Amino acid sequence: MHKNVLFRGCTRPAMFLGVPYLPFFMVAGGLLLLSMYTNFWFLLTIPVAIFIMRQMAKRDEMIFRLLGLRLMFKLKVRNVQEHDGMWV
């Protein structure tokens, strides 16, 4: 019986500056919009945010997917009141 090999390179997300595309553009775009509407000094936080996200992605490139799934499942809980506040 022949076992199919799944290469790790096939499951990695596309990256830009060491950060997956979607989280990079969401954070950079959000900070850009925030700076446009409030104060241009917020533009200085973009490199800091990219550095922090790069450090997170260096350990595990799927960490933003895991954080997104965690947020999605926490927002979908509808029966917390029935279980005394437990996330069953």
Summary of the structure (lengths in Angstrom):
residues: 88
radius of gyration: 18.3
end to end distance: 40.4
largest distance: 62.9
contacts: 181
relative contact order: 0.11
helix: 65%
strand: 5%
